[in-house]
Amino acid sequence: MRLVSFDPDWSPMGAAIRRAFVANGLEYRLDCQVPFSSTVCHMVSACGGIGIIYALTAQSTLTLNLSVRSIQSVPPLPLCVFHRRDKPLTARTQEVLLALKKL
């Protein structure tokens, strides 16, 4: 199996993927290191292998030659939300953040 993923020493997602492999006694060997989720999709589409990405990015891969499968029963990953300091959050944005916190 060829693994396309994020740099585990730089990316929190990459580090979480590496921890999941190690915790389950699986060999962690990164064949292609990429900086972005969309790059994971394009590299897997072009070269084969597997990639593990964020669900939001996976939803936008419908036009690529990829099969997307959800992974169930994984430990939650912390989310970070970014916004501009000089712009107040809209009411809709605050609703989304509240819903995410409840998860």
N, C-alpha and C positions, 0 to 999 in steps of 0.2 A: 504494500500500500504506500503510495506517495502522498505525503502530507504537505499541503500548501496552507500557510498560516502566518500569523503575526510574530514579530520578534518577541520572544518571551521575556527578554531582559529589558525591553522598552515598553511593551504594551501590556496593560493589565489583563486584557482578553487573552493575549498570547500566554501570559503567565498562568492564567486560570486553566487554559487548555493543557499546558504542560503538567500542571498539578493533577488534573483529572487523569491523564495518562499514567503518571507515576503512581497515584493512589490506587489505581486498578491493576497495577503490575504489568502495564503495557509499555513496550519500548517506545520512547519518544524520539523520533528522528524527523527533523524538519527538512524536507527536500527543497522547498522553495519558500523563502521568507519575503513577505510583502508588507507594505505600510498601511494599506486600506482594505476594508471589506470588499469593496467593488473590485479591487485588484485580485483578491482571492478568487472571486467568481470568474473573472476573465482568464486567469491562469489555469484554473481547473477546466474551463471550457476549451481552452486551446491545447493544453498539455495532458489532461487527465489527472487522476488522483482524487483526493478528497480535500475539502476545505470546511472549516467550521467558522461560521460567521454569525453576526447579529440577525435576529429574526426580521427586523425592519429592512435590512439590506436584502435578505433572501426573498422578501415579497416583491422586490423589483427585478428579480432575475428571470422573470417569465419569458423574456425574449431571447435569453441565452439557451444554449443547448445543454441544460443542466436539469438534474432531478433533485428536488429539494425535499428533505425529510426533517421533521422535527425530532429533537432529542428530548425525551421525557425523563423526569426524575433526576435532574441535574441540580447541583447546589446553585442558589441564586447568585448572580453577579451584581456587585454594586453599580448603580447608575449614577452618572454625573450629568447635571443639567447646566448648560451654559446660556447666558443671555447677556445683552449689553447693559452695562451699568447705568448708562444715561437714559435708558428706556424702561418705563415701568412695565411690568408683566400685565398682559391683558387678562380679563376675567376668564376667558377660555383656557389660556395657558395655565392659570392657577388651578382650574378644575382638573386639567390633565395631570399636573404635579400632585395634587391631592389624591387622585385615583392611583397614581403610581406608588405613592407612599403607603396606601392601604394594601397594596399587593404584598 
